[in-house]
């Protein structure tokens, strides 16, 4: 348990937990905006109740996301001070814009949306939630602009051991920004839709609920959004993967588990396992031509293996081991892609089997269980995607410029890292449990809660003498 390992574990823990809630809030904000749009355009009060209901769950994810984001920034300064010094001049501008413009915009209009339901006209109120959605996406853009510099540095010069920005426009036009942004937003849209559809399915499994119609509408809206997001993820992910062939060939080869050059045409390993000590594949099942198709959209084309790429990196950056954790990357890619395809398939079949003419989905409990369990699919898929993004860059924090070992704070100790890791773990566990409890409580209330409470309050009181209980 050395300092670098503990610091990396803490970074991974805080990043993964924070990223549970970033696409959660972006996606559910979009779902709420769509539902309120349906209310304004159709005048159907059901959609207003749904927008309010799912808006409460969005607010919970937003609040937890803010807390976990603060913790993540705190651990940067605590454990990665040399890294912060190296990239501070680059990261300062986009992160300042994110906090002062995008996040401020998102928070301001979120407050207006929460407290002005009956105080402004419908279209203006609808504008508020769309501005919240836009602000959340722009917040993601500025953070990804900083992250993309770590993947593919542009617009900088090295001065006194620090990266200094020379071209802000180059930072924003970095092609990795747009690959990451489109992929992340598409994934967030998919996540928002799938969470709403999945949680609605859980409620439809309860036969004693009186608000099944509201959850059926929620599921349909969620599935449409999941379908749109899933298709967008396929396109964005394909473009980002192809860009890695040039930008980070080691990451690309590790995702495919290829130690040796593929040859032409290139076969794709469906499943495989690597001996990471000996740098060779132990076994694998390959599909001919498939890697050429995925890499070049052609039946021909070869890909360099990790052994070749490692020699190229040694010649360029010096003698060291540039191999990332191959098995983790290989299987993370398949988890990400597999669950992405599952959500696409579930959204298509779910919409088909919930159509008005023959809504089979609501009558088959096993179908509802599949839909409900898919609630967890976007969390697994997004987490696997970020493992690929960050672990695949090994041994760099900033690709080709700054290593992980150079990035760790010089004054942290194993003891301090152990204590902070335990504290963060307990804090995240408490936040996670609280989030689950509050979401379950909101689901138990349901979209019709306010209406049912109001109806009960307006019921005339029952006089026991009306029933002649005391007749002799």
N, C-alpha and C positions, 0 to 999 in steps of 0.2 A: 504494500500500500504506500506507494511513493507520492510525492506532491503532484506530479503531472497527472497521474492516474486519477487521484481524488479530485483534482480541479476539473478534469475532463468529465468525470462522473457527475459532478455538480452542475456543470454546464449542460450536459445531456438531460439531467433530471429537470432542471428549471425550464429548458427550452421545450422539451416534449410536453411537460404539463401546461406551460403557457400556450403552446400551439394546439392543445385540446380546445381552447376557448376562442382563439382568434378566428378560425374559419367557422366555428359554431356561431359566433355573434354576427359575422359578416353574412353568413348564409341565412340565419333566421331573420335578420333585419330585412333581407330581400323578400323572404316569404311573407313577412308582415306587411311590407310595402305592396306586394302583389295582392294580398287579401284586402287591404284597405282600398286599393285601386278598384277591385271588383265591387266593393261596397259603394264607392262613389259613382261608378258607371252603371251598376245594375239597380241601385237603391235597395238592395236586399240586406236587411238588418242582420241576417245571419253572418254575413262576412264582416260586419262591424264587430260583432261579438268575438269572432275568430281572430280578428286583428288584435283586439285587446287581450285576448287570452294568450296567444302565442307571443304577443309583445311582452307579457310578464316573464315568460321563459327567456326571451331574448335579453331582457334587462338583467336577469340573474347571470347569464353567461358574460354579459358585458362587464358587470361588476367584478366577477372573479377574474376575468381577463385583465382588468386594470391592475388588480392586486398582484397577480403573477408576473405581469410585465414589469412592475416596479422591482420585484425581487430579482428578476433576470438582469435588469440594469445594475442593481446593487452588486451582484456577484461579479459582473464585469470589472468594476473598479476594485473589488476586493481580491479576486483571484487572477485577473488578467491585466494587471496594470501596465506591464511592458507592451502588451498588445494594444492597449488603449492609447499609449503614447505614440506607438507606431502609426496607427490609423486615425488618430484623433482629428487631424486636420481634414481628412477625407470624410469621416463620419459626421463631423460636427454640423455641416450644412444640411444634409438630408434629414438627419434626426431632429434638428431644430425646426425645420419646416414641418415635419410630421407632428411634433408636439404643439407648435404655436399656431399652425394653420389647420391641418387635417383633423387632429384629435380635438382641438378646440371647437372646430366647426361641428364635428360629430356630437360632442358633448352638449353644446349649446342647443342644437336643434332637437336632440334627444329630450332635453328638459322641456322645451316648448311642446314637443309631441306628447309627452306624458301628461302635462297639466292643462292642455287647452282643448280637450275633446269637445266640450260643449260651448267653448268660448270664442271660437273662430269658425269661419265657414269651412265646409268639407274639403274643398279643393286646396285651400291654404294649409289645412291640417295634413292633408295627403302630401303636400310639398315638403313638410317637415320630415316625414319618415323617409322620403326619397333622398333628401339631403343628408340624413343620417347614414343611409346606405352608401351614398356616394362618398361621404367623408370617411367611412370605415374602409372603403376600398382604396381611397387616396392615402390613408394612413398606412395601409399595407404596401402601397407603391413606394413610399419614401423609405420604409424600412428595407424593402427588397432592393432598392437602389444601393443602399449601404452593403447589404449582403452580397449583391452581385459583384461589387468590387473585390470581395474576398474570393469569388469564383473566377473572375476574369478582370484583372486590374486594368483600368484605363484612366486617362486624363490626370496623370500624376508625374511627379519627379521625386527622386530620392535625395534628401538633403540632411546631413548630420544624423544619419541612421533613422530618419523618419520619412514616411510617404507624405508629400505635400501636394495639394490639389493645384493643378495648373489649368484645368479646363472643366468647368462645372457641366457644360453641355455634353462633354464626352462621357461624364458619369451617367447622365440621363439617357444618352443614346447607345450606351453599352447594350449589345444585343442580348446579353444574359438577363438584363433587367426585364425586358419584354417577354422573354421565354419564361422566366420565373413568375412574373406578375400574372401573365395569362394562365399559367398552370395553377398557381395558388388560388386565384379568383374563381376559376372553373371548379377547382376542388371544393372551395368554400360554398359555392352555389349548390353543388351536389350534396354536400354535407347538410346544409340547411334544409333542403328538400327531403333528404332521407331521414333526418331526425324527426321532422314533422310527420312524415308518413309512418315511420316506425313507432313513434310514441302513440299516434292515433290507433295503430293496429293493436298495441297493448291494451288500449281502452276498449276497443271493439271486442276483445276477447272476454270482457266482463259483461255477462248477460244482464246483470241487474242495473246497468246504467240506463238513464232515461234520455241521454243526449247523444245517442248513436249517430243521428243524422248530422250533427255538427262535426263529429270525428270522421264521418265518411267524406264530407266536403273537404276537411283538412287533408285527408289522405290523398284525395284526387289532386288537390293543388300541389301538395308535396311531391307526388309522383311526376307531375308535369315538369316541375322545377328540377327534380333529380334527373329526368331524361335529358333536358336541355344541358344541364351541367355535365353530365356524363359524356355526352357527345363532344362538348367543348374540351373536356379533359383529354380525350383521345387525341384530338388535334394538337392541343398545346403540348402534351407530353411527347408526342411523336417529334415535334419540332425541337424540343429541348434535348431529347435523347440524341438526335442527329447532330446537334451543335457540339455535344460532348466529344464526338470523334476527333474534332480539331482542338477544342479548348482544354479538355481533360481526358486524354486517351486512356490513362490508367484507370480512371473511374469507370469509363465505358467498358473496358476489357474486364474489369472485376465484376461489373454487373452481369456480364455474360459468362463469367467463370472461365475465361480463355487465357491460359498461360502461353500457349503457342499460337503463332500466326494462323489464321483461320483457313487460308487457302481461298481459291476462287472457283466456284461460288462458296459462300460461307454458310455453314450449318449452325442452327440455333439450339442451345442446350435447354431442353424443357426442364429437366431436373439434373442436378450434379452435386458433387461434393469434392472439395479441394483439400489437399494436404498443404497447409499454409507454411509449414516449416520447410518442406522440400520443394515448394513452388511447382506443384503439379496437380492435375486433376486425378482423383481416385477413381471415380466412375461418372458416367453421364449418359443420358438418353437424348439424342440429337434429332432435329428435324431438318432435313436437307433444304438448302436454298433460303431458309427462313431468315437468317441473320442478314443476308444480302438484301432481302426485301425490306426488313425493318430498318436497316441502316441507310440504304440508298434508293429504296423503292424500285429495285431492279432485281433481276434474276442473277446478276453477276456483281462482283465486288468483294474485296477481301478486307479483313480487319486485323490490325496488329495485336498480338498477344501481349500479356503483361511482361513476359521476359524481355521482349523486344523493346517495349516502352520503358522498362526499367533501365536498360542500357542507354537509351536516348536521354533519359533524365539524369543519369550519372554523368554523361558527357556534358550536359548543359548546366547542371547545378552542383555537381560534386559527388563524391563517392559516399553513398549511404543507401539504406533500404527504403525504397519508395512504394513498396507493396502495401495496400490498404487491407483491412479485414475482409478477405474475399468472400468467405461463406456468408457473412452478415450482409454484405452488399448484394450478393447473388440472390439470396432468399428474400431480402427486403424488397428488391425489385419485383419479384414474383408475387409477393404478398400485396404490394401496392397495385400492380396491374391486375391481379386476380380479383381482388375486392372491387376494383374499379369496374371491371367487366361484369361482376356479379350485380352491382348496383344498376348498371345499364340494363341488364337482362330483367332484373326485378321490376324496374320502372316500366319497361315495355309490357311485360306480362301483367303487372299490377293494373295498369291502365286498361288493358284488354279485358281482364276478368272483373273489372269493376264498372264496366260500361253499363249504361241505363237499361239496355235491352236484356242483358243477362248478367247481373252482378254476382257471379259465382263466388268471388273473393270473400264476400261478407258471410257466406253460408258455410265455407270450408275452414274449420279451425286450423288445420295444418297449413293452409295458405297464409292465414293471419299470423301464425307463429313464425313462418319464414320471414314475412314482412317485418314483424316486430323485432326479431333478432338482427335484422339488417340495420337496426339503429346503431349498432356498434361498428358496422363495416367502415364508415368514413373515418372514425377515430383510428382504426388499425391502418387503413390505407394512407392517411395523411402522415401518421407517425413513421411508417415505413419510408415514405417519400423523403421526409427530413433526415432520416438516418442515412439515406443514400447521399443527399446533398452535403451533409456535414462530414460523415465518416469517409466518403469517397475522395475527399480533398487531402487526406493524410499524405505526407506529414506536415502539410501547410495549414496555417490559419488564413494567410493571404497567399493565394496560389503563386508559387514561384518566387515569392519575396520574403516571407516571414514564416518560420516554423512554429509548431506547437511548443517545443521546448523553450524557444526564445520568448514566448508570449506570457508565460506564467509569472505572477508577481514574485519578486525576489525575497520578500520578507514574510511570506506565509509559511506556516508550519503544518506538519502532518496532523498535529493535535487540533489546531484551529480549523483545518479542513474537515476533520472527522466530526467535530462539534457542529460546525455549520451545516454539514451534510445531514446529520441527524435532525437538527432543528428544522431545516427546510423540508425534509421528508415528513416529519410530524405535521408541519404547517400545511403542506400540500395535501396530506391525508385528511386533515380536518376540513380544509376548504372543499376537497372533493366530496367528502361525506355530507357536508352541509349543502353543497350544490345538489346532490342527489336527493336529499331529504326535501329541500324546497321545491324542486321540480316535481317530485312525486306528490307533494301537497297541492301544487297548482293543478296537476293532472286530476287529482281526486276531486277538486272543486269543479273543474270542467268549464267550458265556455258559457254555459247557461247558469252559472252560480249566482250572479247578481240578480238575474231575472227570477230564479227560484226563491231567493231570500226575500225579494220585494213582494212576490206573490204570497209568501207565508205571512209577511208583516201586514198585508192588506186583508187577510182573511178575518171575517168577524169572529169574535170570541164565542166559545161555546158555553152556554148556560146549562149547568147540570140539571136544573129544574125543568128544562125543555124536554128532557127524556123521562121525566116523572120518576126519577130515582127514589124520591121520598114519598111516593104514594103508599097509603096504608090499605 
